[in-house]
Amino acid sequence: MLGTKTKKLHRRLTLVAVLPLFITVISGSLYSLFQYFGLDLFWLIKIHTGNFFFINLQPLYTPVVGFLTITAIISGLLLFPRSKSKYPN
């Protein structure tokens, strides 16, 4: 019963978390790549931190993305099967 609820939670959570995590990873990676070539595209860092030009979500974006990431990791770890002891008590 717990496994089914955990799977449902994990699926729903990852569907919600995939877009902000994807935006954060792509914008941060592209910014680092362009910095290597001497280009300073500061607008990528703004997107990376949650400032989407007309909508500024910076105060909420980082904590929400962090919470979603930690919760997805924990729910994913709970999906691992429990090891059964060879020698039960």
VMD Tcl script that draws the C-alpha trace (Angstrom):
set ca {
  {0.00 0.00 0.00}
  {2.76 2.44 0.88}
  {4.60 1.63 -2.35}
  {1.58 2.51 -4.50}
  {1.09 5.85 -2.76}
  {4.80 6.60 -3.06}
  {4.76 5.82 -6.79}
  {1.79 8.10 -7.35}
  {3.40 10.89 -5.32}
  {6.68 10.48 -7.18}
  {5.00 10.55 -10.61}
  {2.98 13.66 -9.81}
  {5.92 15.40 -8.24}
  {8.25 14.74 -11.15}
  {5.64 15.99 -13.62}
  {5.47 19.27 -11.69}
  {9.25 19.52 -11.16}
  {10.49 18.66 -14.64}
  {9.94 22.06 -16.27}
  {11.56 24.30 -13.61}
  {14.46 21.87 -13.21}
  {14.97 21.69 -16.96}
  {14.96 25.50 -17.25}
  {17.43 25.80 -14.37}
  {19.82 23.18 -15.74}
  {19.77 24.43 -19.34}
  {20.15 28.12 -18.48}
  {22.97 27.46 -15.98}
  {24.83 25.16 -18.36}
  {24.49 27.54 -21.30}
  {25.67 30.47 -19.19}
  {28.77 28.54 -18.13}
  {29.44 27.45 -21.70}
  {29.15 31.00 -23.06}
  {31.33 32.34 -20.23}
  {34.04 29.95 -21.38}
  {33.97 31.60 -24.81}
  {34.05 35.08 -23.31}
  {30.38 35.93 -23.78}
  {28.47 37.35 -20.83}
  {24.80 36.61 -21.40}
  {23.48 37.89 -18.09}
  {19.86 37.28 -19.09}
  {20.56 33.53 -18.82}
  {21.40 33.97 -15.13}
  {18.17 35.91 -14.67}
  {16.23 33.00 -16.15}
  {18.30 30.59 -14.07}
  {17.20 32.32 -10.87}
  {13.54 32.73 -11.82}
  {13.29 36.16 -13.43}
  {11.32 35.42 -16.60}
  {11.42 38.91 -18.14}
  {7.81 40.00 -17.43}
  {7.27 37.68 -14.46}
  {9.75 37.86 -11.60}
  {9.54 34.72 -9.47}
  {12.99 35.07 -7.90}
  {11.84 35.13 -4.25}
  {9.90 31.87 -4.72}
  {11.65 30.07 -7.56}
  {14.81 28.88 -5.81}
  {13.13 27.53 -2.64}
  {10.38 25.83 -4.68}
  {12.85 24.20 -7.06}
  {14.98 23.10 -4.11}
  {11.98 21.66 -2.28}
  {10.77 19.83 -5.41}
  {14.24 18.38 -5.99}
  {14.68 17.15 -2.42}
  {11.17 15.72 -2.30}
  {11.61 13.95 -5.65}
  {14.90 12.43 -4.45}
  {13.37 11.22 -1.19}
  {10.28 9.77 -2.88}
  {12.50 8.12 -5.49}
  {14.65 6.55 -2.79}
  {11.53 5.19 -1.10}
  {10.73 3.32 -4.32}
  {13.82 1.12 -3.98}
  {12.91 -2.37 -2.81}
  {13.78 -3.25 0.73}
  {16.46 -5.91 1.03}
  {15.21 -9.06 2.68}
  {17.44 -10.67 5.22}
  {18.68 -14.17 4.40}
  {18.45 -15.12 8.06}
  {15.19 -13.89 9.60}
  {15.04 -13.66 13.39}
}
mol new
graphics top color blue
foreach p $ca { graphics top sphere $p radius 0.5 }
foreach p [lrange $ca 0 end-1] q [lrange $ca 1 end] { graphics top cylinder $p $q radius 0.2 }
display resetview
